[in-house]
Amino acid sequence: MRLSLVSVGDQKAALKKLAELAERSTLHPRIREAAGAITNDLRARDDAGELEAIFNAVKHGSSKVPGLKNGFRYVADPRLADLFIAPFRALEMCQRGSCGSDCDDHAALVTSLAGSLGFRMGLRAWGPENTDEFVHVYAVAALPKRNPKQVVGLDTTVPESFVGWEPPRGHVLTAWLE
């Protein structure tokens, strides 16, 4: 696997880089194929069902996607770097038996899978109240696809999370994919 080292000025720039990576991945055939397999049994135009299926596949697993049978496990980054893995590469890693990464990569994977099906997606950085720091990233989706009325959180790294769950009060920054 090829690695690129990119230096960014701040957390806002890092979130933008991650959003660009997720956005490019929405067009990758492996991502589109995985999203199609995950949602294949649903009725047409079931937007909420598609998000739920993608969320559950990443969080809990799906036998419909090679290597994702047990879900995408949370694994921390090395101490010296904040790694971003392209979502299609994450699926390749899963197929080779190494299926896990940190919140950035969970968020990018969910974002690219749902984005490949036409959802307006974003990545949301979260930080605790009374700080300027962002310490967590998760995916958000505008629902329904046509004429969205709400934004739902899709955080697959928190054990008690569900579609729509958001972290406790704090400050957020959202990077929407184009």
N, C-alpha and C positions, 0 to 999 in steps of 0.2 A: 504494500500500500504506500502510495506517495504522500508525503507530508509537506505542507507549506507553512512557513512561519510568517505570520503577519503581526506587525506591531500596531496597536490601535491606541488612540489618545485617551479614551475614557470608556466607561461602561455603556454609554449611549452609542458610541461608535462600534463597540463590540456587538451590541444588540442588532445594529444595522447590518453588520457583516453576517451574523447568524441568520437574519431574515433573508438576505440575498442568497445564502446557501440553500435555505429551505425553499425559496421561491424557484430557483433553478431546478431543484429536485422535483418539483411538481410535474415537470415535463419529462422526467426520466421514465423510460418504459418499465423498469423494474418496480418503480413506485406505483405507477398507474395499474400495472398487473396485480400487485399486492392489494391495492385498494379495491380493485374490482373483485378479487377473490374473497376478500373479507366481507364485502357487501352483496355478493352475488345472490344470496337467498332472500333478500329483502324485496318488497314490492317497489315498483318504480316511484320516484319522487318522494321517498320516505326520508326526508332530510334528518330528522331527529334520530331515526333508526340507523342511518349511515354513520352519524357521529358517535352514537353509542357503540356500534359494532367496531369502529376504528379504535375508540378509547379502550374498549375491552380487549381487543386483540393485542394492543401494545402493553396494556397493564397486566392482563391475566393470561394472554396467549391465544393462539388460533392455530389449529392444525391445517388451515387453508393456505398458510404461507410457510414455505420451507424454512425451517430454523426458528420460527416464531411460536412454536408449540407451547412453550412455557412463558411467553411474554418477554418483554424487553426489561431486563433487570436493572435496578439502580446500582451503579458503580461509580465511585468518586473519581475525579480526575487526578493525575499525578500532582504532587504538591507544587511543582515548579511551573506548571502551565495550565491554561484554560483551553482544553482541546475542543474543537468542533469537528464532528464527523459528518460527512455528507450522508443524508438519509439512505440513499441507495447503497452506500458503502456499509452502513449499519446493518441493512438487510443481508448483504453479502457476508458480513462478520457472523451474523446469526446463523446463516446456513453452514458456516464452517465451525460452529459450536461455541462461539464467543458472543453471546447475545446480551449485552448490557453496556450502559454508559450513564453519564450524569444527566442532570435536568435539562441542560442545553440541548443535548442530543435527543432526549425524549420529546422535548417540545418541537424540535425540528422535524422529527419523524412523524409525529401526529399532524403537524402543520402541512407537511408535504403530501401525506396520504389523503387528508381531507381536501387540501387544495387541488389535488389532481382530479377530484370529483366535482370541482366547481364551487367549493365553499370559499367565502372571503375569510381569510385567515390572518391571524396576527400572533406575534410573540410578545408576551408580557413579562417584563422584569418587575420583581417585587422586592421591597425593602421594608424593614421594620420601622415603625413610627420613631420620630426623634433622631433619625440618622439620614445621611445623604447617600448611603451605600445601598446598592441592590445586591441581594444575596441568593436570589432564586429566579428561574425563568420557567414559564409554562405556556402552552398554546391556548389561544382563544379563537372562537369561531363566531361569525355573524350568522344568525338563524332567523328565518329560513334563507335558503340560497337566494331566492328572488324576493326583493323588497324586505330585507332583514329588519326585524323589530327588536332583537335582543342580542346580547353578546354573552356567550357561555364559556366558562373556563373548562379546560381539558388537561388537568394536571395528573399525569399518570405516575408520578413519583411518590406521592403521599399515600400511605396505606389506607386512610379513611376517605380518600377523595372519590368523587363520582362526577358524572357529566354535569357541569354547572357549578361545581365546588370552587371556591376561591379561598386564598389564604386569609388569615386574620387581618384586621386593620393594619394599614401601612401605607406606603406610597408606591405608585406603579408608573411604569413607562411602557407604552405599547407601540411596537413597530408593526404596522399593517403591511402585508404583502400587496403588491400592486395588482 
